[in-house]
Amino acid sequence: MTVLIQHHRRSVLAVLGTLMLGTGVVAFGVSPALPDAAQWPVRQVMETMNAPLVVSESTTSNPEFLIHQSQLTRRDDSLQALLKRLGVDDREAQTFLAHDATSRMLLTGASGKLATVTRTSAGRLKTLSVRWVDTNSQRISRLVVEQQEGAYQSRIEQPTPRRLEQFGSLTIRSSFYAATDQAGIPDAVAAQAVEAFSGDIDFQRDLKRGARVSLVYEVFELDGEILFTGQLLGAEVQNGKDTHQAMWFQAAGQTGEFVSLDGASQRRAYLASPLAFSRVTSSYGPRIHPVFGGQRAHKGTDYGAPAGTPIRTVADGVVSFAGRKGGYGNYVVIQHPDKAATAYAHLGRIDVRMGQRVQQGQTIGTVGSTGTATGPNLHFEYLVKGVQTNPSRIASDSSVSTVAVAQLPGFKQEAKAMREQLDMAASVALADAQ
């Protein structure tokens, strides 16, 4: 998008004389009005004048405009190509950017940086700003190049984004994931909502058509743009006659967790899903085999997700197998304290080893398509006493954490405030529906 802003416009000076035939001016005069003035003779006076033509400077030069223009950097960008897309035609600026060590960060690292220039209509560079976000640390960096006293100077800034609380709401028409997509709810927030209610709701099967979900979550904004989301702060699910509420609570010096608004922990011994955000592509039970054809028993749940998506263990345990196994491809089995086990197949990469102790939520590998698979996916199994069991039972079989926070300092005030925010989010959803 390009925005034009007029920099200055000088007023046009009045022309002091009228040039006629290059030498003279003809003037006509009428005597003052007296009684019967119409009967008085008219006297014509002709006088030669030397009147030079005065022309405003603005009529001989175009007014200067400053143009603000932005582009995202591309993987195959060169400095010349990026400047051309930004409309910059400035040899001095290009030379500075090519030789300045700080400015080289413009095209180093990942692509997708937001580059914004202020330039003249003739392509002369006034300022350059390049912003990017480290996805791991969520730290924002900004390269600034600008003219000062006739020379270009560069610097790196570390701006602090502004934290905001945002409401989100959705109504289930077909599935939870389709509703989040339609409502513009970030994937990371949707995944946290699934996790917050993992012991109460199976988001794949339990939500009825017309169920309403209200969310309160963090976003981080800079220069009027939301750069990334943060923690899900509270959620409410109205599913038929049932209402479930949860909030994020973190006591001083302790790890935060989802709890009910009455103070009971939402944490379960098992997570509902081994992927933070995914879609079930094949459930437990009979199905037509996608490779061999014919109806066969499917002893697990398949999750569709892009290759490289992190896979997490759903519960604490010890890795009892990590390696290659036939049609499973790269395969990991984790034995849990309650004697049950979970298995993860078709991994693209394995990040654990046999005998290693792992904690709930720890990354054990990534989604891949090794073994007998038609594409990137995770095949997930739940084994009870060695028998493959429907993984949907994990949530209902999972015991509640014994940690309670109802009596911790500050909880009641936070819970009261969250109830009010969830009421506001729900009212927004109802207003949108009407």
N, C-alpha and C positions, 0 to 999 in steps of 0.2 A: 504494500500500500504506500502510495506516495502522497505527501501533504505539502502544499505550497504555502509559504508565508512570505508576504512582501516585506523586504528589508527596509527600504526607504524610497520616498518619492519627493523630489523637489518641486516646489510650486512653480508654475509657469509665469515668467515675467510678462507684463503687458508690453505690447509693441507701441513705442513712443511716437511713431509717425507712419503715415500711409504713403508708400512709394508708388508713384504713378508715372509710367513711361520713363522711369529711372531718374527724373530731374525735378519735378514740381508737383504742386498741389493746387487744386482749384477750390476756392471757398465762396460761398454765397451769403450775403448778409441782408437783413431787413431792418429798416429804421424802427425806433420805438413807436409803439401804438399811440396815436394822438386822435383827436376828433376827426372823423372823415379820413382816416388813414388809408382807406382804400383808394382815395383820390390822389394820394401823394405818389410821386414818381419813385420807381424802384431803382436803386443805384447798385450796379454790379462792381465788385472790387476783386481784382485778381492780384495775387502776391506770390512770388517765388520763395520757397523755403528749402533749406538744406537740412533734411532730417534723416540721419543715418538709421538703418534698420537694426533693431536690437532683438536678438533671439535668445530665449532661455537655453541654458546648458542642457536641460532635460529633453529638449527637442532633438538634440544631436546624439544622445546616448541613451541606451535602454536602462530602465530601473533594474537594480540588482535584487534577485530573489534567492532565498535560501530554501533548499529542498531537503526534507527529511525522508529517508528511504531505508527500508530494512530487508534483509535476506537471511535465510538460514545457510550456514556453510554446508558444503557437500563433501562427500568422501574423496572425490577426484578433483577438488578445487585447486587451482593455482591462484596466486595472489592476483595476477592479471585478470583471470576469469571472474573472481569475486568482485573486484573493483569495477569491472565492466558491467556486471549485473546491478551494481549499486549506482551506476551512472557517474563514476569518478573517472575523470580523464586529467590526471595531474601527475606529471613526471616527477616533480619534487616529492610529493607524498608517496608515490610508489617506491622511489629510491629509499626514502626513510624507512618505510615499512619492511622493505627487503633486507635492510642492514641492521636495524635496531633489534637487539637481543630480546627485549621485552615484547616487542610487537610480533615476534615469531610465534608466540602462543596463539595467535589468530588462527592458524591452520594446523597446530599440533594437537595431538590427542583425538578424541572422538569428534565426529562431525555433528551437525545439528546445532551449533552455536548460533545465537541470535546476534547478527552484526547490523548495526544501525549507523548511518552516516548523516551528517549535515554538510551539504555541499552547495555551491553556487549553481545557477542554471547552466554555466559554462563547464561545469565538472570539477571546479577547484574544491579540494577537500578542506573543510573547516574543522570538523570533529569526527572521530570514529569511536564507537562504543561496541564492545563485543562481550556478551554475557553467556555464561554456561554454569551448569549445576553438576556437582559430583554426586552421582546417584547413590553411592555407598554412604558417604558422610552427609549428604544433602547440604554441602557447603557451596555457597554461591561465590563465583569469581567474576570480575569484570575488568577487561582491558580498556583503558581510555587513552586515546591519542588525540591531541588538540594543539592548535597553533597558539603559541605564547611569544609575544615580542618578535614576530616574524619567523619563528622557528618551531618545528614540531617537537613535542615532548610526549613521553608515554609513562604510564603508571598502571599498577595492578591494584584494584580495590577489592575488599571483602565485605560487601554490603550485608546488613542483617535484615532478613525478611520480617514482615509484620505477621504475627500469629492472629488468626481470626477463627471464630467458631461459626460453622455453617450448618444449616438445616438441610436435610434431604428427605424426600418422601416418595413412595412408590406404591402402586396397587398391582397385585398379581393378576395377570390375565392368562398367561400360559405357564411361565416358569419364573422363579426368582431371578435367574440370571438374565432372562430376556427383559424383565422389568427394570433391573438395574441399568442395563444398557440403554433402554428407552428413557429413563429418568436422568441419565448422565451421572450416575453414581460411580465414582472411581473404583476400579477393580480391587485395590487394596482395602478400601473401606468395606466393600461387599464381603470380602473374605473375612474380615474381622467380625462382621455381623454374624456370619455362619459360625465362626468359632465361639462367639459369645453365647450362642444358644445351642451349642453342639450336644448338650445333654438333654435338651428339652424338645428340639425340633429337628426333624430330618427335612432339610430344605429341598431335597429332591422329590419327596413324596408327600409330606404332611401338609404343605401349604395349600389351602383351598382357593379356588378362584374368587377374587374379591378381597382376599386378605390384604391388610395394609401394613406397611413397614415405615416407621419414622426413625430418622437418624440424626444424631448430632456429632459432628466430627471436626477435627482441626484442618485448616488449610493455611498455607504460608504464601504471602503475597508480596510482590516487589514491583514498583513502578506501575501499579494498577493491574498487574497480571498474576494470577494464581500459578505458582511454579510447581508445587507439589502438595500432597496431602500428608497428614500425620495420623495421630491416634483417633480411633473411634471412641468418643467420649460417652455416648449413651445410645440405646436403641430400644424400640418398642415394636412388638409384632402383635397385631390384632388378627387372629386367625379364627374365624367363626365366633364362638362364644368365649374362646380362650384369649387371654392377654398375657404376654410375657414381656418383662422389662429387665434391662441390664445396664450397668454403667461401669466405667473404668475407674478404679480406685487404687491409689498408690500412697501408702503411708510413708512417713519420713523414714529413710534408710532401708526401705523394703522394696521388693519387686512388685510392680503393679499387676493387677489381675481384674478380670470381669467378675462383678458380683451383682446379685439382685439388689433392688432398691430397699430391700429389708435387711440387707447385710450378709446374706448367705452367699458363699462362694459359688461361682458358676463353673469353676474348674472341675474337670472330670479326669479320671485316670487315663482316658483315651481321647484324642482329638477325633473329630468327626470325619476328617479327610486328610490324606497324606499330602495333598497339594493345597496351597493357600487359596488358589482360585482356579477352578476348572469346571468342566462339564462332564457328567457321566455319559459315556458313549455306549456302554453295554453293561447292564446290571447282572446281578447274580441270578442264575436260573437257566432254563432251556433257551437256545438261540440257534440261528443259522450261522455256522462257522464262516467268518469272512474270508478265510484262505482255502479251507478244504471243502466247504459247502456241506449241506446236510445239517440236520438238527443235532446239536450236541449240548451236553450240560456245560454250563459256564460256571466255574467254581470260584469266581471272584467278581470284582467290579473294575471296569476299564474307565479310565479318566483321559479325556482328550486334552492335550495341552501342547504348546510349541516345544520343539526340541530345545533342550537346555534349561527348561523350567526346573527350579529346585524341588526336590522331593524331601519331605520331612518324616521322621519317625513319629507315629501317632502316640507313642507312650515310651516311658523309660524302659530300658532293657539292655540286653547284651547281644551283640551280633553273633549268631550261630553259624551263618553262612554268608560269604561274600565272594562271588565269582561267576563263572560262566556255567549255565546249566541248560543244555538242549534248546528246546523251543522257547524257553523263558529268556534266553539271551543273558545279558548281565542281570544277576539275581542276588537279592539280599534278603535274609531272614533274620528277624529279631525276636528273641525270647524275652517275654515280659514276666514281672514278678508274680502275676496271678496264674502262671503256667500256660497262658495262652501265647500265641505267637502271631506275628504279622509278616507277610512276604511281599516283596516289591520286584516286579519283573519288567524286562525290556529296557532297562536303564541305559542311557547313553554313556554315563560315567558313574563309577562307584567311588564314593568318598570315605568309606569306612573299611575296616579290616576285621577278620574273624577274631572274636574274643574282646573286641572293643566295647566299652560301656558307653551307652548313648542316653541322652536325655530327651524328653518329649519336645518335639518341635525342632530338633537338631537336623541339619541337612545331611542326608546319607548318600545322595547322588543326584543325577539329573534325568529328566525325561529323554528317552531315546526311542529307537525302533529296532533294537537288537533282537535276535532270535526270530521267531515266527510272528511277524507283525506287518500290517499293511501300511503303517505310518507311525509317526511319533505318538506314543501313548504310554500310560502307566497301567499295568495289570496289578491289582492289589488284592491280597487274600488275607482272610482272618481265620486262623487255625485254633480250634479249641480241642485240647487233648489230641492234637495231631490231625483232627478232622477239619476239612475245609468247610467253613460256616459262612452264612450270609453276612457280609461286612456291615450291613445296615443294623445288625444287632449290637454293634459296638456301643452306639450311643445309649441304647436302652439298658445294656448290661453294665455300663460304666458307673462306678461308684462316685459319689460326690466328695470333693475334697473336704477335709475336716477343718480347714482354716476358715474362720468367720471374722468379719470386720465390723460388725454392727456396733461394737462398743469402743472402737478406736476413735481417738480424738479427730474431730472434724468431719466424721462420716455423715452424721445426721444432717449437717448443714449442706454438704455436697449433694446428698440424696434429695433433699428438698428442692435445691436449685435445679437438679436434673429433672425432677418430675415436672417442674414448670417449663423447662425447655422442651421436653418431650410433648407436653400439651400444646406448646406453640407449633412444633413441627407437625403434629397431627392435625391441628387446625389449618395449617397451610395446605396439607394434603387434601382436606375436605373442601377447602375453597377452590383448589385446582380442579377437583372432580366436578364441582358445580359449574 
